[in-house]
Every structure is written in structure tokens, then in C-alpha cells.
Amino acid sequence: MSKLDESRPFLPVNIAVLTVSDTRGLADDRSGDTLAERIRNAGHVVAERKIVKDEQAAITAQLLAWIADPRIDVVISTGGTGVTGRDVTPEAFHAVYEKEIVGFGELFRWLSYQKIKTSTIQSRATAGVAGGTYLFALPGSPGAVKDAWDDIIVHQLDNRHRPCNLVELMPRLQEHLAKKSA
């Protein structure tokens, strides 16, 4: 059973929030607002927040910029993970992944099934790692953002979470680069 090890100090991480939408602006970005609020309430930092169109090149460019930015530890996007012709967020994420965290999408859909039953098959939520940065792509509804954050991400981004968490792995995410240069 998982638990918090209160003997360990909490380590806040810097998180960039990306909303993928052809129609939303900051004034009506409910999913982005939901995510940013939860990030801050958990003690983390919203390092940047942007909205980009449902265009693979635009999404990829923003991901690459944040991956290259040493101030960003994690990128979480909302929107564009469905199956319509304009939904290209997973393709953009897969284009930059060094490693996919397959279990995230599997777990998200399993948890989502508890609430929306078979409609969860329409979600292509995904996660991975690139350049030492964790990347999470969530569906665009506030409910899906809440589910992903509250049931999965908040725990994995808390270094006190036991038996293990993603934060404690951060120093080792670029080990493969050190081996190449040696």
C-alpha cells in the first residue's frame, strides 16, 4: 500500500501547463485553470502556462522549448487527446519522447472506466520522458484533469510518496546522455 513518508522533506517541482485548443483563451480555459490550481495547492510551481492550437507542429515546438528549459521539470497538457481529426496531442508527444511511460495511460483509462465506463476508450492520454523532463498529456475536460491529477500525478510528483515516485528518479533521467559522452 502506498503512503507518504513524512520524514522526507517535500520537494516542489516546476510544472509547465499547456492547453491544446482551437477555441480556448486564458479567460475560458477551465481545464488549464483546474490543473494550475491543483498544482499550486499541492505545493508545486506553475512555471509557465500557454495555449496552442491543435496543430502537431505547434505542440511539438512548445514541448521542445520546455524540454530544453532547465527551469521546467514537468509538462502537463490538457486537450487534443481524443480521436477526431484535429486531436493530435499524442502524436506530438510521441514525436519527442525518449521513453514512454505506458502505465500512465493504462492506469488513467482504468480509473476513468470507473466513472465513464466504456467511453474511456476515446482517451489517448499518454506520458513519457524527454531530456530529463516528464511529459503528461491529459484529456481536455476539467473532470479528466481532476482524475489524472488527484488519482495519479499528484502522488508521483511527491517525493515523499512510497514505495516510489517519479521525483526521486529525476537526477537519473539523463544517465544515457552521460554514457554517450564518455
C-alpha positions in Angstrom: 0.0 0.0 0.0 1.3 3.5 -0.8 1.8 6.1 1.8 3.6 9.4 2.5 6.9 9.2 4.3 6.6 12.4 6.4 10.2 12.1 7.5 11.2 13.2 4.0 11.0 16.9 3.1 8.6 17.9 0.3 10.4 18.9 -2.9 8.3 21.2 -5.1 8.7 20.8 -8.9 8.4 23.3 -11.6 5.5 22.5 -13.9 4.5 24.0 -17.3 0.8 23.8 -18.2 -0.1 23.5 -21.9 -3.7 23.8 -23.1 -4.2 22.4 -26.6 -7.3 24.1 -28.1 -8.5 25.8 -31.3 -11.2 27.7 -29.3 -9.9 28.4 -25.8 -8.2 31.5 -24.4 -6.8 32.1 -20.9 -10.2 33.7 -19.9 -12.2 30.5 -20.5 -9.6 27.7 -20.1 -11.4 25.8 -17.4 -9.2 22.7 -17.7 -6.0 24.7 -17.6 -7.3 26.6 -14.6 -8.2 23.4 -12.8 -4.8 22.0 -13.4 -2.9 25.1 -12.4 -5.0 25.4 -9.2 -4.3 21.8 -8.2 -0.5 22.2 -9.0 -0.3 25.2 -6.7 -2.4 23.6 -3.9 -0.1 20.6 -3.9 2.9 23.0 -3.3 4.4 22.9 -6.7 5.2 25.8 -9.0 3.3 26.7 -12.2 6.5 27.8 -14.0 4.7 28.6 -17.3 1.3 28.4 -18.9 0.4 28.6 -22.6 -2.3 27.8 -25.0 -1.5 26.4 -28.5 -3.7 25.3 -31.4 -4.5 21.7 -32.2 -1.6 21.5 -34.6 1.2 18.9 -34.2 4.0 21.3 -35.2 2.9 23.9 -32.7 2.5 21.4 -29.9 5.9 19.8 -30.6 7.6 23.2 -30.8 6.3 24.2 -27.4 7.2 20.8 -25.9 10.8 21.0 -27.3 11.1 24.6 -25.9 10.1 23.5 -22.4 12.2 20.3 -22.6 15.2 22.5 -23.3 14.4 24.9 -20.5 16.3 23.8 -17.3 13.6 25.6 -15.2 10.9 23.1 -16.3 10.8 19.7 -14.6 7.3 18.6 -15.8 5.0 19.5 -18.7 1.3 18.7 -18.3 -1.0 19.3 -21.3 -4.8 19.2 -21.4 -6.8 18.7 -24.6 -6.3 17.1 -28.0 -6.2 13.5 -26.9 -9.4 12.3 -28.5 -9.9 10.5 -31.8 -11.2 13.3 -34.0 -9.2 14.6 -37.0 -8.0 17.7 -35.0 -6.8 15.7 -32.0 -3.0 15.4 -32.5 -1.6 15.9 -29.0 -0.5 12.2 -28.5 1.3 12.3 -31.9 3.2 15.4 -30.9 4.2 13.9 -27.5 5.2 10.6 -29.1 7.4 12.6 -31.6 9.5 13.9 -28.7 9.5 11.0 -26.2 12.8 9.3 -25.4 10.8 6.8 -23.3 7.0 6.4 -23.0 5.5 5.7 -19.5 2.9 3.3 -20.8 1.5 2.6 -17.4 0.2 6.1 -17.1 -2.2 5.8 -20.0 -3.3 2.4 -18.9 -3.9 3.5 -15.3 -5.7 6.6 -16.4 -8.1 4.7 -18.6 -8.7 2.1 -15.9 -9.5 4.8 -13.3 -11.6 6.7 -15.9 -13.6 3.5 -16.6 -14.8 3.5 -13.0 -16.6 6.8 -13.8 -17.4 6.9 -17.5 -17.4 3.3 -18.4 -16.5 2.3 -22.0 -16.3 6.0 -23.1 -12.8 5.9 -21.7 -11.6 4.2 -24.9 -11.8 7.6 -26.6 -9.0 8.9 -24.5 -5.4 8.7 -25.7 -3.9 10.1 -22.5 -0.2 9.4 -22.5 3.0 10.2 -20.6 6.7 9.9 -21.2 10.2 11.4 -20.6 12.4 13.6 -22.9 15.5 15.5 -22.0 15.0 14.8 -18.3 11.5 16.3 -18.4 8.4 14.4 -17.6 5.5 14.9 -20.1 1.8 14.2 -19.4 -0.9 14.6 -22.0 -4.4 14.7 -20.4 -7.9 14.9 -22.0 -9.4 18.4 -22.2 -12.2 18.1 -19.7 -11.9 19.5 -16.2 -13.1 16.2 -14.8 -10.4 14.2 -16.7 -7.8 16.7 -15.4 -9.0 16.3 -11.8 -9.0 12.5 -12.2 -5.5 12.4 -13.6 -4.0 14.8 -11.1 -5.8 13.7 -8.0 -5.5 9.9 -8.6 -2.1 9.6 -10.3 0.1 12.6 -10.9 0.0 14.4 -7.5 1.3 11.2 -5.9 4.0 10.5 -8.4 5.2 14.1 -8.2 5.5 13.9 -4.4 9.0 12.7 -3.4 7.5 11.5 -0.1 5.2 9.0 -1.8 6.2 5.4 -1.1 7.2 2.9 -2.2 8.4 5.0 -5.1 7.8 8.2 -7.1 8.9 10.0 -10.2 10.6 12.8 -8.4 13.3 10.6 -6.9 14.2 9.4 -10.4 14.7 12.9 -11.8 18.5 13.0 -11.1 18.8 9.8 -13.2 16.7 10.7 -16.2 19.7 11.7 -18.3 22.1 8.9 -17.4 22.0 7.7 -21.0 23.5 11.0 -22.2 26.4 10.7 -19.8 27.2 7.3 -21.2 27.2 8.6 -24.8 29.6 11.4 -24.0 32.0 9.1 -22.0 
